[in-house]
Amino acid sequence: MIQSPPADILLGLRAMGLLPDGVAVTGEPLVGGVSSDIWRLELPGRGAVCVKRALPKLKVAADWEAPVARNLYEARWMRQANAAMPGSAPALLGQDETTGTLAMEWLPPERHVLWKTQLRDGHADPAFAAEVARRLVRIHAETAADPTLAACFPTDAIFHAIRIEPYLLATARVHPDLASQLQRLAETAAATRLALVHGDVSPKNILAGPDGPVFLDAECAWWGDPAFDVAFCLNHLLLKCLWTPWARAAFLACFDALTAAYLAGVDWEPAAVLEGRAAQLLPGLFLARVDGKSPVEYLAREADKDRVRQVARSLLATPVDRLAAVRAAWAEELE
């Protein structure tokens, strides 16, 4: 429905120089996100743009607050990602720190399909998954080569608030017998500072565009452990096996393709070392998506949640250091 955007968005657009004083603008609020107000707006002389404003409290059932300053670092991530791999993020039009608002190019949905939608429908292309990995590892590698970028992303507190605490530490409170393992994963992630991390590499934040994958919603941008991005994305490919069961083989093939393509591009440390961190983190994230603060919405049956719990708990109790071992444990559970 066409309507006027919130006042803060209008203030932000004017501060960015994208909307003259006294000029009205209307648009359409977009659905799907839990952390921001997102709008498609028609700006005079520019046409359609996408504008988002960070929310201080996320739209989830649990009490989950996050600093609105994350919007600034999302804008910085977009610039760095496009510098490392042109076209891997939407073009940034501007960002206003005061209102926590940023504007980016509008990517028409008829030409940029959400990867999550494709996966829901069982369209799981290993070649696309491999390209996601190639773009992601390129961003990691290019930024790892310039450690001075770390100073541009002083976001440890933000990352803790919107990733470490709601995923790993909240899950540890639900599973106190595994608390030490989950806390150790949180400590390792916090202490590993190697590259620019997106923090939310999920199919809901990846568009399948005509020129390849486009990453959205880098609100968790952080100078930290690139293994987090790999594990976070692979986690979704495992979970989708319960959402669209008839496409399980294709989801697991995407898991294999993404893993292989990503590890082939790691050049800032031994690939096996990064893989070990990702393989140990993945079960923690797996368990978090049923018992953390942000459970996936499509796992409603308790029986499905219990299957996730069984595999995740076993792998947390007896860690593995290869992603293929995590995949094998899940594939065996699905048989």
Long-range contacts (C-beta under 8 A, 24 or more apart in sequence): 1-28, 1-29, 2-26, 2-27, 2-28, 3-27, 3-28, 3-29, 5-29, 5-37, 5-39, 5-41, 5-51, 6-37, 6-53, 8-53, 8-99, 8-100, 8-101, 9-37, 9-39, 9-41, 9-51, 9-53, 9-99, 9-101, 11-96, 11-98, 11-99, 11-101, 12-51, 12-53, 12-96, 12-98, 12-99, 12-100, 12-101, 12-102, 12-103, 13-41, 13-43, 13-51, 13-94, 13-96, 13-101, 13-103, 15-96, 15-98, 15-99, 16-93, 16-94, 16-95, 16-96, 16-101, 16-103, 17-94, 18-43, 18-46, 18-49, 18-93, 18-94, 18-103, 19-43, 19-44, 20-44, 27-51, 32-204, 33-59, 33-217, 34-58, 34-59, 34-60, 34-294, 35-59, 35-66, 35-162, 35-217, 35-219, 36-71, 36-217, 36-219, 40-106, 47-106, 48-106, 49-93, 49-103, 49-104, 49-105, 49-106, 50-90, 50-103, 50-104, 50-105, 50-106, 50-107, 51-101, 51-102, 51-103, 51-104, 52-101, 52-102, 52-104, 53-99, 53-100, 53-101, 54-100, 54-101, 54-219, 58-162, 60-293, 60-294, 62-166, 62-170, 62-293, 62-294, 64-162, 64-166, 64-293, 64-294, 65-161, 66-158, 66-161, 66-162, 66-219, 67-157, 67-158, 67-161, 68-100, 69-97, 69-100, 69-158, 70-155, 70-158, 70-162, 70-219, 70-220, 70-221, 71-95, 71-97, 71-100, 71-101, 71-102, 71-219, 72-97, 72-100, 73-153, 73-155, 73-158, 73-218, 73-219, 73-221, 73-222, 74-102, 74-217, 74-218, 74-219, 74-221, 75-102, 76-152, 76-153, 76-221, 77-153, 77-196, 77-198, 77-218, 77-221, 78-104, 78-218, 80-139, 80-142, 80-143, 80-149, 80-196, 81-139, 81-196, 81-198, 81-215, 81-218, 83-142, 84-138, 84-139, 84-141, 84-142, 84-143, 85-135, 85-138, 85-139, 85-142, 87-209, 87-211, 87-212, 87-214, 88-135, 88-138, 88-139, 88-212, 88-213, 88-214, 88-215, 89-214, 89-215, 89-216, 89-218, 90-214, 90-216, 107-207, 107-209, 107-214, 111-209, 111-210, 112-207, 112-208, 112-209, 112-210, 112-214, 113-207, 113-208, 114-203, 114-204, 114-206, 114-207, 114-208, 115-203, 115-204, 115-206, 115-207, 115-208, 115-213, 116-202, 116-203, 116-204, 116-206, 118-203, 118-208, 119-203, 119-236, 119-237, 119-240, 119-243, 119-244, 119-247, 119-251, 120-240, 120-243, 120-244, 120-298, 121-244, 122-244, 122-246, 122-247, 122-250, 123-247, 124-237, 124-240, 124-247, 124-250, 124-251, 124-253, 124-254, 125-250, 125-254, 126-250, 126-253, 126-254, 126-256, 126-257, 127-257, 128-208, 128-213, 128-254, 129-237, 129-254, 129-255, 129-257, 129-258, 129-261, 130-257, 130-258, 130-260, 130-261, 131-212, 131-213, 131-261, 132-201, 132-206, 132-213, 132-233, 132-258, 133-230, 133-257, 133-258, 133-259, 133-260, 133-261, 133-262, 133-265, 134-261, 134-262, 134-265, 135-212, 135-213, 135-215, 136-198, 136-201, 136-215, 136-229, 136-230, 136-233, 136-262, 137-226, 137-261, 137-262, 137-264, 137-265, 137-266, 138-265, 139-195, 139-196, 139-198, 140-194, 140-195, 140-196, 140-197, 140-226, 140-229, 140-265, 140-266, 140-268, 141-195, 141-265, 141-266, 141-267, 141-268, 143-195, 143-196, 144-194, 144-195, 144-196, 144-226, 144-268, 145-268, 149-196, 149-223, 150-193, 150-223, 152-223, 153-196, 153-221, 153-222, 153-223, 155-221, 155-222, 155-223, 156-190, 156-222, 156-224, 158-220, 158-222, 159-197, 159-199, 159-220, 159-222, 159-224, 160-190, 162-199, 162-219, 162-220, 163-199, 163-220, 163-222, 163-228, 164-189, 164-190, 165-293, 166-288, 166-292, 166-293, 166-294, 167-284, 167-285, 167-288, 167-292, 167-293, 167-294, 168-284, 168-285, 168-288, 168-292, 170-288, 170-291, 170-292, 170-293, 171-284, 171-287, 171-288, 171-291, 171-292, 174-291, 174-292, 175-287, 175-291, 175-313, 178-287, 178-313, 178-316, 178-317, 181-284, 181-316, 181-317, 181-319, 182-284, 182-316, 185-280, 185-281, 185-284, 188-225, 188-277, 188-280, 188-281, 189-224, 189-225, 189-228, 189-281, 190-224, 192-224, 192-225, 192-227, 192-277, 193-223, 193-224, 193-225, 194-224, 194-225, 194-226, 194-268, 194-269, 195-223, 195-224, 195-225, 195-226, 195-268, 196-221, 196-222, 196-223, 197-221, 197-222, 197-223, 197-224, 197-225, 197-226, 197-228, 197-229, 198-229, 199-228, 199-229, 199-232, 200-232, 201-229, 201-230, 201-232, 201-233, 202-232, 202-233, 202-236, 203-233, 203-236, 203-240, 225-277, 226-274, 227-274, 227-275, 227-277, 227-278, 227-281, 228-278, 228-281, 230-258, 230-259, 230-262, 230-274, 230-278, 231-278, 231-279, 231-281, 231-282, 231-285, 232-285, 233-258, 234-258, 234-259, 234-278, 234-282, 234-323, 234-326, 235-282, 235-285, 235-286, 235-289, 238-282, 238-286, 238-326, 238-327, 238-330, 239-286, 239-289, 239-296, 239-299, 239-308, 241-330, 241-334, 242-298, 242-299, 242-304, 242-307, 242-308, 243-298, 243-299, 248-334, 252-327, 252-331, 255-323, 255-327, 256-324, 256-327, 259-323, 259-324, 259-327, 272-321, 275-321, 275-322, 275-323, 276-321, 276-322, 278-323, 279-319, 279-320, 279-321, 279-322, 279-323, 279-325, 279-326, 280-319, 280-320, 280-321, 282-315, 282-323, 282-326, 283-311, 283-312, 283-313, 283-315, 283-316, 283-319, 283-326, 284-312, 284-316, 286-311, 286-312, 286-315, 287-312, 287-313, 287-316, 307-333, 307-334
